[in-house]
Amino acid sequence: MTKNNINKISYGMIVYIFGNSDLREDSLPLKILPQLKIKFPEINFETKDPNEEWETPDEFILIDSVHGLRRPKIFYSLKDFSPAPNITMHDFDALANLRLLEKLGKIKKIKIIGLPPDLNEKDALNFISSALSS
């Protein structure tokens, strides 16, 4: 999938926020969420557990920490990610759930705004602002 046809900011647009506030390496999207809501009042930011069931819009946009990134990056395909090892159902992660939804045809287009876990909040906000506007 290419970046073509992924919505630019529009009123009522939904952006999913994944993260775990209990884990430092997975909490950045949640830490900056209040600032995102102020900066983009026209966007509905929804925090979701990546392994729960939720509605999937045709153009699925999400913000998440991505381990192994040195710089923030926008992904337009789930094929850009390596699967985590799955030994038990406890190991079932966001990527596995997203791949399942894609296979079921529930995700047509995706834009993942990936943040390195150790990125500072100011740089994360600047990158997300640019990513949502592009």
C-alpha positions in Angstrom: 0.0 0.0 0.0 1.2 3.4 -0.8 0.6 6.6 1.1 -1.7 7.8 -1.7 -5.3 8.1 -0.6 -4.7 8.1 3.1 -6.8 10.9 4.6 -5.3 14.1 5.6 -6.7 15.7 8.7 -10.4 16.0 8.6 -13.1 16.7 11.1 -14.2 13.6 12.9 -11.2 11.6 11.7 -10.3 8.7 14.1 -6.7 8.0 15.1 -6.2 5.0 17.3 -3.6 5.2 20.1 -1.9 2.0 21.3 0.3 1.7 24.3 0.7 0.6 27.9 1.1 3.2 30.5 2.6 0.6 32.9 5.6 -0.1 30.6 8.0 2.8 29.9 9.0 1.4 26.5 5.3 1.3 25.4 3.9 4.5 27.0 5.0 7.4 24.8 1.8 7.5 22.7 -0.3 7.7 25.9 1.9 10.3 27.5 1.5 12.7 24.6 -2.2 12.0 24.0 -3.5 15.0 26.1 -1.2 17.3 24.0 -2.5 15.7 20.7 -6.1 16.3 21.7 -5.4 20.0 22.3 -3.4 20.4 19.1 -5.9 18.5 17.0 -9.4 19.1 18.4 -11.0 18.0 15.1 -9.5 14.5 15.4 -11.1 11.8 17.6 -8.1 10.1 19.3 -9.2 6.7 20.7 -7.0 4.6 23.0 -7.5 1.0 22.3 -6.1 -2.3 23.5 -4.7 -3.7 20.3 -6.1 -7.2 21.2 -9.7 -6.1 21.8 -12.4 -6.1 19.1 -13.0 -2.7 17.6 -14.5 -1.1 14.5 -12.0 -0.6 11.7 -12.5 2.3 9.4 -11.5 1.9 5.8 -8.5 4.2 6.3 -7.0 2.9 9.6 -4.6 5.3 11.3 -2.8 4.5 14.5 0.1 5.7 16.6 2.2 3.2 18.5 5.7 2.6 19.9 7.7 0.5 17.6 10.7 -1.4 19.1 13.8 -1.3 17.0 13.2 2.1 15.4 16.0 4.7 15.7 13.8 7.5 14.3 10.0 7.9 14.0 8.6 6.4 10.8 5.3 6.1 8.9 4.4 2.6 7.7 1.8 2.0 5.0 2.0 -1.8 5.1 1.9 -4.5 7.8 4.5 -6.3 5.7 7.1 -3.9 6.9 7.0 -5.5 10.4 8.6 -8.7 11.6 6.2 -10.9 13.6 6.9 -11.3 17.3 7.3 -14.9 18.5 3.9 -16.4 19.5 4.2 -19.3 21.9 1.0 -18.8 23.9 -2.1 -16.6 23.5 -0.5 -14.2 25.9 2.1 -13.5 23.2 -0.6 -12.5 20.6 0.2 -8.9 19.9 -1.0 -5.9 18.0 0.7 -6.9 14.8 -0.9 -10.3 14.8 -4.4 -8.8 15.4 -3.9 -6.2 12.7 -2.7 -8.9 10.2 -5.8 -10.9 11.0 -8.1 -7.9 10.4 -6.3 -7.2 7.2 -6.7 -10.9 6.1 -10.4 -10.7 6.9 -10.7 -7.6 4.7 -11.5 -5.3 7.5 -8.5 -3.1 6.9 -8.2 -1.6 3.4 -5.6 1.1 4.0 -3.3 1.6 7.0 -1.1 4.3 8.2 1.0 3.5 11.3 2.9 6.4 12.9 5.7 4.5 14.6 7.6 6.1 17.4 10.8 4.8 19.0 10.2 4.1 22.6 12.9 6.5 23.8 11.9 9.5 21.6 11.3 12.7 23.6 7.8 14.0 23.7 8.5 17.2 21.8 10.0 15.3 18.9 7.2 12.8 19.0 4.6 15.6 18.8 6.4 17.3 15.9 6.6 14.1 13.9 3.0 13.2 14.5 1.9 16.7 13.5 3.7 16.4 10.3 2.6 12.8 9.7 -1.1 13.7 10.2 -0.8 16.6 7.9 0.8 14.7 5.1 
